[in-house]
Amino acid sequence: MQRSRCLVWFGTRLIVLSGLLSWFGRGEVHAAEKPEDAVARLLERLRTDFKDNYGSDEWAAVLRDLILLGPDATPALCTALDADEDRRMLRCYGFVMRGIGDKRAVPALIRNFPKAIIPSASDMGYRCTDPELFTFMRKHDNDDQDRGDHYSFGRPINEFRTALQKLTGTKLTEDELVFVDLSGTAQQQKQKRILYERCAQKWADWWNEHGADLVTDPKYAKVTLALASGGENAPPVLPNLVIAEGSGSSNCILQSVRNPQAKRCFKDLDTGREAGVPDHLKSAAGQPPRLDDIRAWADKEGFDLMCDEYYVPGDNKPHYVLRALGMTAWQMNAKKWKTLAADLAKKEPLALQRWTNNLLNDFDDDRGHYVPEETAMFSFRTREGVYGVIFVGVEVHDDQQRIGVPSTGDDELNPVHFYKGRRYAYKMFVDPAEAVAP
């Protein structure tokens, strides 16, 4: 009888042990397996065995087993992510990398961030029949508030952005892209991809500055991007243009539209026309300028530039600035103003930088405001489709210039003039076939 009881007790334990091994076997964890081999096998299971049944306990167990591999799995996961284009798999990488919590995954998440834009899709909420597995999945999902009776499994953008935020403790502009997907026209889709690339570039810049403080392995302390569009609004290609002989002008100045006595506040770069604020748009004494009405009038009249006033945050000193009207511009290296003709003669595309349709001044990303005291240079395209380049010179607060004083030859850097405002010079581009003397 005693022996029989022992056999029953032992048999019961075997049944329980067999059940536990069977449960763990769904993830097929092998203690002696190399991390990279385990990663490859488990990813293959996700890719093939669960193609049509994401959300099952068996599928969740594979994600759990990838996370339980810990930091040893990070190098192989990064390599696999670089090569993977599958939209459903991208969700898994973000979930797993966030769950592991290894900061070395950040460069791979940044490199592959542009992949996170997909056609319109839904975030998912899944349930587990096994309580322990459900608790594990909920612990590592992207919903810190654990709302409802499910765990969250999001679109790539949500898995990637929350992984980056958890691993770095930082937020940039990724939250703005939650509802930006690959829908709409081809042009809309192009602009949406550019938004993702810009965000990736911001993350790359941030990581290249801070990565060495967050990881000890120098291999993961930097990240390099290869973006299809460069992460910016595509600038015009200008390799075959030359400066039109006799075009443009130098020693120019515009006065502020806020100055009721100003006579030259607007400029049409295509024709050279200048104008002040019309009398019917001038404000009564003591009233603020009617800027919206003034800009609407200037747009209708076809002006390209307007001089306005800008205040640096924390400073009550007004700065004179040039504002683009109805035209787009791409910042260039201001030091190239004197060598522009020679650079164009090399038949190489111009080095174009930041795009703007606002103030023609350098913008300091770190300080978060324009730097109006600096000179700047921009290539531009007017609303009529004419290309040119403008050099934005110094501000003029001293209007005591004397008649008859000879020019220094570098008028755009002279802070004295007959009027207060902003100095500038410009030239127009033309196709070489049209570059004939007037």
C-alpha positions, 0 to 999 in steps of 0.5 A: 500500500505504501509503495502504491501511494508512492507511485501515485505521488510520483506519477502525479508529480511527473504529470505536473512536471510534464505540463510545466515543460509543455507550457514552457516548451511553447517558447522552446527555450534551450539553455545551451543555445547561443543567443544569436541562434535563439534570436534567429529561431524565435524570430523565424517562429514569429514570422512563419508560425504566427502569420495569421494568429497574432495575439495567441498565447503561443505567439505571446510566449515567443515574445516573452522568450525573446525578452527573457534572453535579455541584453545578450540578445540585443546585438542579434536583434539589432542586426535582424531589425536592420534587414527586416521590412515586414510591418508586423515584425516591426511591431515585435522588435519595438515590443521586445527591445523595450521589454529587454531595456538594453540601451544598445538597441537605440541606434537600431531603433533610430536607423529603422525609424523611417520604416515605422510609417505604414499604411493605415492600420490599428493598434491591437489589444490582446488577452492571454488565457494564462494569467502569468503570461498576461501579467508578463505581457502587460508589464512590457507593453506600451501602456503604462496605465494598464487600462482595460482587460488587455495588453497593448500591441501597437503599430510600429510607430507606437512600439518604436517611439515608446521604446526610444522614450523608455530606453533614453528617458527623452522625448523629441518629436515622435509623438507628433507622428502617431496618426501620420500613416501612408495614406493619401496621394503620392505627394502626401506620402512623400511628405509623410516619409520626410517627417519620419526621416526628420524625426529619425535625424533629430534622434540621431543628432541627440544620440550622437551627442549623448550616446557615449554617456548611456552605453559603454560599448563605443560600437553603439555610441553613435548612429549613422543614417542613410535617408532617402530624402535627406530628411528635409523638403527636397531642395531644387537641383541647381547644377546647371544654373548661372548668375544672370548678367546684370540681374539683382542688386546690392546696397539694398535696404528695407524698412520695418512695416511697423514704422508709419513713416517708412517708404520701402517695406516690400520688395518684388525680387522678380521685377525690383518693385518696392513699396511701403504700407498703403495708407488705408492699411496703416494703424491709428496712432497707439494701435498695433500694426495690422500685420495680417491685413498687410501681409494679405495685401502684399501677397496679392500684390506679388511681393517676395520680401517684407521687413518686420521686427523680431524680438529675441526671447528675454530681450526687449530690443527690436531686430530688423528681419526680412520675411519671405512672402509667397516664396520658399528658400533654402539656407546656404553658407553665408561665407560663399556669397563672394565665391558663388559665381566660381562655385557655380562654374564648377557645375556641381549642385549647390550645398543647400541646407535648412528650408524655410518660408518664414524669416530669412535668418539663421535659426538656433535649434539649441536656443530655440529662436532666430539669431537676427544679429547674424548675416545669412544667405538663402537660395530662393524660388519666388511664387513665379518660379524664378530662382535666385540667391539673397544675402541678408546683411546687417541690421541698421539702427544708425540712420545718420549716414552722410551724403557723399561718403564713399562706399566701402565696397561691402555695403551689406556689412555697413551698419549705417544708412539713411534709413533704419532697417535690414540690408541685403543684396540679391542675384537671379539665376538663369539657365546657361542657354538664356545667359545673354547680355541684355 
